[in-house]
Amino acid sequence: MKQLGRIAVFTLLAVSLAIPAMGQQNGEAAYKAKCAMCHGADGLGATPAGKAMKVRSLKSDEDVKATDAELFKDTKEGVGKMQGYAGKLTDDQIHDVVAYIRTLQK
């Protein structure tokens, strides 16, 4: 019976570790499809479109210090010249993109 309990704990641990990784993979795919054209693969905004629109680097102090909720709101509703992605990305996809942006900021 002890062995069964250990297996259950290990399974729960493995699943809990896999879920954030899946979100990052989904976030990376959505970021590449919707965001990278302007923000760049690295988030610096140094693309032709990013430069033309004066996109701020996602690694800027302002974006690094922003809460996930603020980044979510900006992505969903838009900010400055950036269009909002409400109706184009689900809330879950936007959360995944925010999680992926956090990996770019490291």
N, C-alpha and C positions, 0 to 999 in steps of 0.2 A: 504494500500500500504506500510506503514511503517513496518508493521509486516512481509510482504513478503521480504523486504530488510533485515530485521534482520535475517530471516531464511536463506537467501542466504549467508549472512556474516558468520553465525554460521556454515553452511554446508562447506563453503570454509575453515574455520578455522579447522574444524574437519578433513577434508581431508588432509590439509597441515600437521597436527600433526600425522596422521596415516601413511603417506608415509615413513618418516624416521623409524618409528617403524617396518614397513614391511621390509624395507631394513636390519634392524638389525636382524630380524628373519631369513631372507634369508641368511644373512652373517653368522649367528650362525650355520645354517645347513651346509653351504659350509665349514666353518672352521672345524666343527666336522668331516666332511667327508674327507677333504684333508689336514688339518693342525695339528689337535690335536694329531695325532700319534707321531709327533716329538715335537711340541711346547707345548703339554699338554693342558688339558681343561682350565687351568688357565693362559696359555701363558708363563709359567716360563721355559719351555724347560727341565723339570726334568724327562722326560720319558726315558726308556732305549734307544730308538732310538735317542732322543734328546741329551742324554749324549754321546752316541757313535759318533754322528756327531758334538759334541761341539756346539750345537745350543745356540745362545744368547737368553736370556729372552726378550720377547716382551715388558717387563716392564723396560728394561734397559734404561739408559739415552739416548743412541743413537737412540733407536726406539721411545721413547716418544717424543724426539725433532725432529724426522724426519717428513717431511711434508707428507700429504696424497699422494701426487704425487710420492714421493720417495718410500713409502711403496707399492704403486700400481706398480711401476716399478720393485721393488725387487720381488714382488709376481709374476708378469707377466713374467719377464725375468730370475728370479732365482738369487741367490747370494750365494757365497761360494759353499758349497756342496748341497744346496737346489736347486732342479730342478725348472724351470720356469713352470708356469701354463697357458701360452699362448696355446690356442687350447684345453685346458682341462676345463678351466673356461672362461666364457664370460667376457668382460670388466665390464659389470654391476655387475656380480657376484664378481669380484675382488674388485670393489668399495664397495660392501656390506660387504665383508670380512674385508676390511680396516676399515669400520665403526664399525664392531664388535670388531676388535682388539682394537680400541679406548675405547670401553666399558671395556675391560679387563685391560686397563692401569689405570683406575680410582681407 
